[in-house]
Amino acid sequence: MNNLRRVIRKLILEAFTEKDVRDQMANDPRDYGKGKFGANAKDIFRQQREADPKIDEFLNKVITIHWKNIYWTDEFSTELDHEILREPLQNTNQNDELSCSPYLPYDSGEPMAIEFRGWHDNDKLGIQVKGHISWLEHGDAQSGHGRGNEEDSPSGHNKQPRKTRLGFDQGKGDSMGDVIQSEDDFFKRRKLSTYGDGEALVDNWEPVKVWYFENDEMAAMQASMMLSKRFNKRIPYQQPQGPEQFGIEDYSGDLGDNPEEWSP
């Protein structure tokens, strides 16, 4: 019966179910507290990715962007003649899982509809990261992302889906019907979720680009500089539909007396 169920599920492109997760939980002696359901769901997600090259191929091409509020400090830069930005990922390590918005690229390689999808609003920068996607689903995964009130609160660490019931997608409960493992899953019309555009949990990541909107070019430039220094690589910043830009060399404003002193 279980084998027949797996065949039927594969034919209709259905992901694993809540029952599959609970069956595995029953044989899992580890104590995760409230995170035990999510830990086992992620285990099954990982197992299916490892067993199916098509899932792995799909997840490797998903673009993931971590949206972060813009916070300015009281410091001042003579080189930029402007306030200094608080580094967007200053409280995170690369082995912390980030909650990200998922996108699929156009043929040109740029994110699709970045202006209209994702967990962003005014005064936020999008930090595009490349890493290992340990979970992907429509709507709010209820991992706890965005529930903190402190500006300096960590946004990484290990996350579990359904760990908190404070999200906006409470109606889908523990169903796995919104899990995304293919393009068909990504674009399917009938979803349980009634909130948001999806959540990806990304582990072992590195930043690759900073995205900004409207009047946030200065903040994006400073963020790209800070991240370039920290990760010892050139990280561009870009507005949707605009060209890539790179730090001071592309900035047309007042650079101060010694802009050449900065280099990524």
C-alpha positions in Angstrom: 0.0 0.0 0.0 2.8 2.4 0.9 4.5 1.7 -2.5 1.3 2.3 -4.3 0.8 5.6 -2.5 4.3 6.7 -3.5 3.7 5.9 -7.1 0.4 7.8 -7.1 2.0 10.8 -5.4 4.8 10.9 -8.0 2.3 10.8 -10.8 0.4 13.8 -9.5 3.6 15.7 -8.5 2.6 15.7 -4.8 5.3 16.2 -2.2 5.5 14.1 1.0 2.6 14.4 3.4 2.1 15.4 7.1 1.6 11.6 7.8 5.0 10.8 6.3 6.5 13.4 8.7 4.7 12.1 11.7 5.6 8.5 10.8 9.3 9.4 10.8 8.9 11.5 14.0 7.6 8.3 15.8 10.9 6.6 15.1 13.1 9.7 15.9 14.6 9.6 19.4 16.1 13.1 19.1 14.6 15.9 21.2 13.9 19.0 19.2 11.1 20.4 21.4 8.7 22.4 19.3 11.0 22.0 16.3 10.8 18.2 16.1 8.1 18.2 13.4 10.0 20.7 11.2 13.3 18.9 11.8 11.8 15.7 10.4 10.1 17.5 7.6 13.5 18.9 6.6 15.0 15.5 6.8 12.5 14.1 4.3 13.0 17.1 2.1 16.8 16.5 2.2 16.4 12.7 1.6 14.2 13.3 -1.5 16.6 15.9 -2.9 19.5 13.5 -2.5 17.5 10.7 -4.1 16.2 12.7 -7.1 18.7 14.6 -9.3 15.8 16.6 -10.8 14.9 18.1 -7.4 18.5 19.0 -6.8 18.9 20.6 -10.3 15.7 22.7 -9.7 16.8 23.9 -6.2 20.2 24.8 -7.5 18.7 27.3 -9.9 16.3 29.0 -7.5 17.4 32.6 -6.6 17.1 33.3 -2.9 17.0 36.9 -1.5 17.1 37.8 2.2 15.3 41.1 2.8 16.8 43.2 5.6 15.7 46.6 7.1 18.0 49.5 6.5 19.5 50.9 9.7 21.8 53.9 9.8 24.3 54.5 12.6 25.5 57.8 14.0 28.8 57.5 12.3 29.9 59.6 9.3 32.1 58.8 6.3 34.3 61.6 4.9 34.9 59.5 1.7 31.1 59.2 1.0 30.0 62.4 2.7 27.1 60.4 4.1 25.9 58.4 7.1 27.3 54.9 7.6 25.0 51.9 7.2 24.7 49.1 9.7 26.1 46.1 7.9 23.0 44.1 6.9 24.3 40.6 7.9 26.4 41.7 10.8 24.7 39.3 13.3 24.8 36.2 11.0 27.3 33.5 10.2 27.4 31.6 7.0 26.3 28.4 8.8 23.2 30.2 10.1 20.1 29.5 8.0 18.6 32.6 6.4 14.9 32.9 5.6 14.7 34.1 2.0 12.2 34.9 -0.7 12.5 32.5 -3.7 12.6 33.5 -7.3 13.2 31.8 -10.6 15.4 33.5 -13.2 14.5 34.6 -16.7 16.8 33.3 -19.5 18.9 36.4 -18.9 19.6 35.2 -15.3 17.8 38.0 -13.5 15.1 37.4 -10.9 11.6 37.2 -12.1 9.2 39.9 -10.9 11.4 40.9 -8.0 9.4 44.2 -7.6 6.1 42.3 -7.0 7.2 39.2 -5.0 9.0 38.6 -1.8 9.2 39.7 1.8 10.1 43.3 1.1 8.6 46.8 1.6 9.9 50.3 2.0 13.4 50.8 3.5 14.6 47.3 2.9 17.6 45.9 1.0 17.6 42.5 -0.7 20.7 40.5 0.0 20.9 37.8 -2.7 22.7 34.7 -1.4 23.8 31.5 -2.9 23.8 28.4 -0.7 22.1 25.1 0.1 18.3 25.3 0.2 17.2 23.1 3.1 13.5 23.9 2.8 11.2 25.6 0.2 7.5 26.2 0.3 4.7 28.6 -0.7 3.7 31.2 1.8 5.0 31.5 5.4 6.9 28.5 6.6 6.3 29.7 10.2 10.0 29.3 11.0 9.9 32.4 13.2 11.6 34.8 10.7 10.4 38.4 11.1 9.0 37.8 14.6 11.8 39.6 16.5 11.5 43.2 17.7 15.2 44.0 18.3 17.1 45.7 15.5 20.2 43.7 16.4 18.4 40.3 16.8 20.0 37.5 14.8 18.2 36.5 11.6 20.0 33.2 11.1 20.6 30.2 13.2 19.0 26.8 12.5 15.3 27.2 11.5 12.5 24.7 11.4 9.2 25.0 9.4 6.1 25.1 11.6 8.2 25.9 14.7 6.0 28.9 15.5 2.2 29.4 15.1 2.6 33.2 15.0 2.8 33.3 11.2 0.0 34.4 8.9 -0.5 31.0 7.3 -2.0 29.3 10.3 -4.8 27.8 8.2 -2.6 25.3 6.5 -1.5 23.7 9.7 1.1 21.0 9.3 0.2 20.1 5.7 3.1 19.6 3.3 0.9 20.5 0.3 2.8 23.7 -0.3 6.3 22.2 -0.4 8.2 23.2 -3.6 10.5 20.7 -5.3 10.0 21.6 -9.0 8.9 24.3 -11.4 5.5 22.8 -11.5 5.3 23.2 -7.7 6.7 26.7 -7.9 4.0 27.9 -10.4 1.1 25.9 -9.3 -2.1 27.9 -8.9 -3.9 25.9 -6.2 -2.0 26.6 -3.0 -3.0 26.2 0.7 -1.1 29.4 1.5 -3.0 32.7 1.7 -0.1 34.9 2.6 3.3 35.8 1.1 5.2 34.5 -1.9 7.2 31.7 -0.4 10.0 31.0 2.0 13.3 29.3 1.4 15.7 28.3 4.2 19.3 28.7 3.0 22.3 27.2 4.7 26.1 27.6 4.0 25.4 30.7 2.0 27.5 33.5 0.6 26.2 36.9 -0.6 26.3 37.6 -4.3 24.3 40.8 -4.9 22.4 43.6 -3.1 19.0 44.7 -4.5 17.4 48.0 -3.8 14.4 50.1 -4.8 13.7 53.8 -5.6 15.7 56.1 -3.2 17.9 53.4 -1.5 20.8 53.5 -3.9 23.2 55.1 -1.3 22.3 52.4 1.2 22.8 49.6 -1.4 26.2 51.0 -2.4 27.4 51.1 1.2 26.0 47.6 1.9 27.8 46.2 -1.1 31.0 47.8 0.0 30.7 46.4 3.6 29.8 43.0 2.4 32.6 43.0 -0.2 35.1 43.8 2.5 33.8 41.2 4.9 33.6 38.4 2.4 36.7 39.5 0.4 34.8 39.5 -3.0 33.3 42.0 -5.3 29.5 42.1 -4.6 27.5 44.3 -6.9 24.3 46.2 -6.1 21.4 46.6 -8.5 17.9 48.0 -9.0 15.4 45.8 -10.7 15.6 46.4 -14.5 18.8 48.4 -14.0 22.5 47.6 -14.6 24.8 46.0 -12.0 26.9 48.6 -10.1 30.1 48.1 -8.1 30.9 50.3 -5.2 32.7 53.7 -5.3 33.8 53.2 -8.9 30.2 53.5 -10.2 29.1 56.3 -7.7 28.8 59.7 -9.4 28.5 61.8 -6.2 31.1 63.4 -4.0 33.7 60.8 -3.3 35.9 62.9 -0.9 39.6 63.4 -1.2 40.9 59.8 -1.2 38.3 57.4 -2.7 41.1 55.2 -4.0 41.9 54.2 -0.4 38.9 51.8 -0.5 39.2 48.6 -2.5 37.3 45.3 -2.2 
